[in-house]
Amino acid sequence: MAKAKLATDEVARDEAASAALRRQLRFWLVAAIVLALFIYVFSSILLPFVAGMALAYFLDPVADRLQRLGLSRIMATTLILIAFLVVLVLGLVIIVPLLASQLSDFIAKLPEYLTQLQGLITSFDPQWIERRFGVDAEGLREGLNSLLTSGFGFLTTVFQSIWSSGVALFSIASLFVVTPVVAFYMLLDWDRMVATVDSWVPRDHVETVRQIAIDINLATAGFVRGQGTLCLILGLLYAAGLTLTGLKFGVLIGLFAGLISFIPYVGSLTGLVLSVGLAFVQFWPDWIWIAAVAGVFFVGQFIEGNILQPRLVGKSVGLHPVWLMFALFAFGALFGFVGLLIAVPASAAIAVLVRFAISRYLQSPLYNGHERVPEKPARATGRGDANG
């Protein structure tokens, strides 16, 4: 009778726990849907606020370090934002006009470069290609010409889209007025906001939620802080290296390749193809400078893999490149430019939550089957000991 009552109580507890779990899942699912609808409806006005939050998140470790050095939080926040605004203004005054000039010239000269590349292709001896590789030289030539035409057409569209988006982005006065204000208050109250959110977490699950938040922060910090800094350094290295080789539009191609290097190998490969193609047009038949242009990216990959990546990103939780590209396309299609800003932290959070859910599933009866209650060992008796 007692065993039956214990079994009944255990079943009741399991059902109550399952019901509580279902309620929590429904609550968080509804909250996620409401958040997505909010972002979708107000995506046209969220840009300066999201940018301010991202800036505050990026600069929070700097503020914490200044506090440990003896500054108050408000003094650290003010100092950081003033320095950031000075760097931003200098960048807008120096870098942006240079990039705008190079981008407009590059788009204007694309047809000329395409014609020159086609001329280089058609200058090869077709008989040598047939003897060396056993392929139809004319068919190969037509295919390469078609590939170059479509490829440069695609690049023209991409650069024009980036240019128009950049102009639209920098023409929004609210981005420069609202974003610093939002970043100032968010950075000033960051620790307080984290503590407030922590106080809202159900006490039964507070440790689990804190661990998930730590994992999400590590994954996000690895990209937003570590990978962002790495991309900036790589862009500067590529731009400086290509400029030293004398390549036209070296600053534009180098910075573009560096800034999209958060997707592994995509930035370096894109920059390598663009710069080497341009080097063929500019330096042919001088192979030394063409090899020097290619060497810039090989050296950059070496520095990234052996120096920058271990120091800046380290062992933080990463994102698979395919998942990251899908997240960028999906969030960009749903929420526009705001979606691109939140794609990386959102995809990092989703990846951590999926890994957590899989780990719980692998420990659950749903995966292992019904848990068996271990049998209690038989009590030892004197007769049993004697027989043993």
C-alpha positions in Angstrom: 0.0 0.0 0.0 2.8 2.4 0.9 4.7 1.5 -2.3 1.6 2.2 -4.4 1.1 5.6 -2.7 4.8 6.5 -3.2 4.4 5.5 -6.9 1.3 7.6 -7.2 3.0 10.6 -5.6 6.0 10.3 -7.9 3.7 10.2 -11.0 1.8 13.3 -9.7 5.1 15.1 -9.2 6.3 14.2 -12.7 3.0 15.4 -14.2 3.2 18.6 -12.3 6.7 19.2 -13.5 5.7 18.4 -17.1 2.8 20.8 -16.9 5.0 23.6 -15.5 7.5 23.0 -18.3 4.8 23.2 -20.9 3.6 26.5 -19.4 7.1 27.9 -19.5 7.6 26.8 -23.1 4.3 28.4 -24.1 5.2 31.6 -22.3 8.7 31.9 -23.9 7.3 30.9 -27.3 4.7 33.7 -27.1 7.3 36.1 -25.9 9.6 35.2 -28.9 6.7 35.7 -31.3 5.8 39.1 -29.7 9.4 40.2 -30.0 9.6 39.1 -33.6 6.4 41.0 -34.4 7.6 44.1 -32.6 10.9 44.1 -34.6 9.0 43.5 -37.8 6.5 46.3 -37.3 9.0 48.9 -36.0 12.0 47.8 -38.1 12.0 51.1 -40.0 12.7 53.2 -36.8 14.7 50.7 -34.7 18.1 51.3 -36.5 19.5 54.0 -34.1 18.3 52.1 -31.0 19.7 48.8 -32.1 22.9 50.4 -33.1 23.1 52.2 -29.7 22.5 48.9 -27.9 25.2 47.1 -30.0 27.6 49.9 -29.3 27.0 49.8 -25.6 27.5 46.0 -25.6 30.7 46.4 -27.5 32.1 49.0 -25.2 30.9 47.6 -21.8 34.2 45.7 -21.1 36.1 48.9 -21.6 33.9 50.7 -19.2 34.3 47.9 -16.6 38.1 48.1 -17.0 38.1 51.9 -16.5 36.0 51.4 -13.4 38.6 49.0 -12.0 41.2 51.7 -12.6 39.3 54.1 -10.3 36.9 56.0 -12.6 33.2 56.3 -11.8 30.8 54.7 -14.2 29.5 58.0 -15.6 33.1 59.3 -16.1 34.1 56.0 -17.8 31.0 56.1 -20.1 31.6 59.8 -21.0 35.2 59.2 -21.8 34.6 56.2 -23.9 31.8 57.8 -26.0 33.8 61.0 -26.6 36.8 58.9 -27.8 34.5 56.8 -30.0 32.8 59.9 -31.5 36.2 61.5 -32.3 37.4 58.3 -34.0 34.0 58.1 -35.9 34.2 61.7 -37.1 37.8 61.3 -38.2 36.8 58.1 -40.1 33.9 59.9 -41.8 36.1 62.8 -42.8 39.1 60.7 -44.0 38.0 57.2 -44.9 34.4 57.6 -46.3 35.3 60.2 -49.0 38.2 58.0 -50.1 36.0 54.9 -50.3 33.2 56.8 -52.0 35.6 58.0 -54.7 37.2 54.6 -55.2 33.8 52.9 -55.4 32.4 55.2 -58.0 35.6 55.0 -60.1 35.6 51.2 -59.8 32.0 50.9 -60.9 32.7 53.3 -63.8 35.7 51.4 -65.0 34.3 47.9 -64.6 33.3 47.6 -68.4 36.9 48.6 -69.3 38.4 46.1 -67.0 36.1 43.4 -68.3 37.1 44.1 -71.9 40.8 44.0 -70.9 40.4 40.6 -69.1 38.6 39.2 -72.1 41.5 40.4 -74.3 44.0 38.6 -72.0 42.0 35.4 -72.3 41.7 35.6 -76.0 45.4 36.3 -76.3 46.4 32.8 -75.2 47.4 30.3 -77.9 44.4 28.0 -78.3 46.6 25.2 -79.7 48.7 25.3 -76.6 45.7 24.9 -74.4 44.4 22.0 -76.5 47.8 20.2 -76.5 48.4 20.8 -72.8 45.0 20.1 -71.3 43.1 18.4 -74.1 40.1 20.7 -73.9 38.3 22.7 -76.6 40.0 26.1 -76.5 37.2 28.0 -78.1 34.6 26.5 -75.8 36.8 27.3 -72.8 37.2 30.9 -74.1 33.5 31.4 -74.6 32.7 30.0 -71.2 35.3 32.2 -69.4 34.0 35.2 -71.2 30.5 34.4 -70.2 31.6 33.8 -66.6 33.5 37.1 -66.5 30.5 39.0 -67.9 28.0 37.5 -65.5 30.5 37.8 -62.6 31.3 41.4 -63.1 27.6 42.2 -63.7 26.9 40.6 -60.3 29.7 42.5 -58.6 28.4 45.8 -60.2 25.0 45.1 -58.7 26.5 44.3 -55.3 28.7 47.4 -55.1 25.9 49.6 -56.3 23.6 48.1 -53.7 26.2 48.6 -51.0 26.8 52.2 -52.2 23.1 53.1 -52.2 22.6 51.4 -48.8 25.6 53.3 -47.4 24.3 56.6 -48.7 20.9 55.9 -47.3 22.4 54.8 -44.0 24.6 57.9 -43.6 21.9 60.2 -44.7 19.8 59.3 -41.7 20.4 62.1 -39.3 18.8 60.2 -36.4 21.6 57.6 -36.6 24.1 60.2 -35.5 21.8 62.0 -33.0 19.9 59.2 -31.3 22.5 56.4 -31.4 25.1 58.2 -29.2 22.3 59.1 -26.7 21.0 55.6 -26.6 24.6 54.2 -26.3 25.4 56.6 -23.4 22.4 55.6 -21.3 22.7 51.9 -22.1 26.4 51.8 -21.3 25.8 53.8 -18.1 23.0 51.5 -16.8 24.3 48.2 -18.4 25.2 46.4 -15.1 22.0 47.6 -13.5 19.9 46.3 -16.4 21.6 42.9 -16.3 20.9 42.7 -12.5 17.3 43.7 -13.1 16.8 41.1 -15.8 18.4 38.5 -13.5 15.9 39.3 -10.8 13.0 38.5 -13.2 14.3 34.9 -13.8 12.2 32.2 -12.0 14.2 31.2 -8.9 13.8 27.5 -9.6 15.8 27.9 -12.9 18.0 30.8 -12.1 21.3 28.9 -12.2 20.4 27.2 -15.5 19.3 30.5 -17.1 22.5 32.2 -15.9 24.6 29.5 -17.4 22.8 29.8 -20.7 23.2 33.6 -20.6 27.0 33.1 -20.0 27.2 30.8 -23.0 25.3 33.2 -25.2 27.5 36.1 -24.1 30.6 34.1 -24.9 29.3 33.1 -28.3 28.1 36.7 -29.0 31.3 38.3 -27.7 33.4 36.0 -29.8 31.8 37.5 -32.9 30.7 41.0 -32.0 33.8 41.9 -30.0 36.5 39.4 -31.0 35.6 38.7 -34.6 34.6 42.4 -35.2 38.0 43.6 -34.0 39.7 40.9 -36.1 37.8 41.9 -39.2 38.7 45.6 -38.7 42.4 44.7 -38.3 42.3 42.4 -41.3 40.7 45.1 -43.4 43.4 47.6 -42.5 46.1 45.0 -43.2 44.7 44.1 -46.6 44.1 47.8 -47.5 47.7 48.7 -46.5 49.2 45.7 -48.3 47.4 46.2 -51.5 48.1 49.9 -51.5 51.9 49.2 -51.1 51.8 46.9 -54.1 50.4 49.8 -56.1 47.1 48.1 -56.9 44.3 50.5 -57.9 41.3 50.6 -55.5 43.5 48.7 -52.9 41.9 50.5 -50.0 38.3 49.7 -51.2 39.0 46.0 -51.9 41.1 45.5 -48.7 38.6 47.0 -46.4 35.7 45.2 -48.1 37.5 41.9 -47.9 38.4 42.4 -44.2 34.9 43.5 -43.1 33.2 40.4 -44.5 35.9 38.1 -43.1 33.5 37.2 -40.2 32.3 34.5 -42.6 35.4 32.2 -42.7 37.3 32.2 -46.0 34.6 34.3 -47.8 36.3 37.6 -47.2 39.8 36.5 -48.1 38.6 34.5 -51.2 36.5 37.5 -52.4 39.3 39.9 -51.9 41.8 37.5 -53.5 39.7 37.0 -56.7 38.9 40.8 -57.0 42.5 41.9 -56.4 44.2 39.3 -58.6 41.7 39.9 -61.4 42.5 43.6 -61.2 46.2 42.9 -60.9 46.1 41.0 -64.2 44.6 44.0 -65.9 47.0 46.5 -64.3 50.3 44.6 -64.1 50.2 42.0 -66.9 52.7 40.6 -67.9 54.7 41.5 -64.8 54.1 38.4 -62.7 56.0 39.7 -59.7 53.4 42.3 -58.8 50.5 39.9 -59.4 52.2 37.4 -57.1 52.7 40.2 -54.5 49.0 41.1 -54.6 48.1 37.4 -54.0 50.7 37.2 -51.3 49.0 40.0 -49.3 46.0 37.7 -48.8 48.1 34.6 -48.0 50.1 36.6 -45.4 46.8 38.0 -44.0 45.4 34.4 -43.6 48.6 33.4 -41.8 48.4 36.3 -39.4 44.7 35.7 -38.9 45.0 32.0 -38.1 48.2 32.1 -36.0 48.0 35.5 -34.2 44.7 37.3 -34.4 42.3 34.5 -34.1 43.8 32.9 -31.0 44.2 36.2 -29.2 41.0 38.0 -30.1 38.5 35.2 -30.5 40.2 32.4 -28.6 38.1 29.4 -27.6 34.8 31.2 -27.5 31.8 29.4 -28.9 31.7 29.9 -32.7 29.0 29.6 -35.3 29.1 27.4 -38.4 29.6 29.5 -41.5 26.5 28.0 -43.2 24.3 28.8 -40.2 25.8 32.3 -40.0 25.1 33.0 -43.7 21.6 31.6 -43.4 21.0 33.8 -40.4 22.2 36.9 -42.3 20.0 36.2 -45.3 17.0 35.3 -43.1 17.1 38.2 -40.7 18.0 40.6 -43.5 15.0 39.5 -45.6 12.7 39.7 -42.6 13.8 42.9 -40.9 16.0 44.7 -43.4 19.2 46.4 -42.2 18.1 46.1 -38.6 17.9 42.3 -39.2 21.6 42.3 -40.3 22.6 44.0 -37.1 20.8 41.5 -34.9 21.5 38.4 -37.1 24.9 37.5 -35.4 23.8 37.8 -31.7 20.4 36.2 -32.5 22.0 33.3 -34.3 24.5 32.8 -31.5 21.7 32.8 -29.0 19.7 30.3 -31.0 22.7 28.1 -31.5 23.4 28.0 -27.7 19.7 27.3 -26.9 19.6 24.5 -29.5 22.7 22.9 -28.0 21.2 23.2 -24.5 17.9 21.6 -25.7 19.8 18.8 -27.3 21.9 18.1 -24.2 18.7 18.0 -22.1 17.0 15.7 -24.6 20.0 13.3 -24.5 19.6 13.1 -20.7 15.8 12.7 -20.8 13.6 9.6 -20.7 12.5 10.6 -24.2 16.0 9.6 -25.5 17.0 7.0 -22.9 13.6 5.3 -22.5 11.8 4.9 -19.2 14.2 5.3 -16.4 14.6 2.2 -14.3 14.6 2.5 -10.6 17.8 0.7 -9.4 17.1 -2.3 -7.3 18.1 -2.0 -3.7 20.7 -4.6 -2.7 19.5 -7.4 -0.5 20.2 -7.1 3.2 23.1 -9.3 4.3 22.2 -12.0 6.9 24.3 -14.2 9.0 23.1 -17.3 7.2 23.9 -15.7 3.9 27.4 -14.8 5.1 27.9 -18.3 6.3 26.8 -19.8 3.0 29.0 -17.3 1.1 
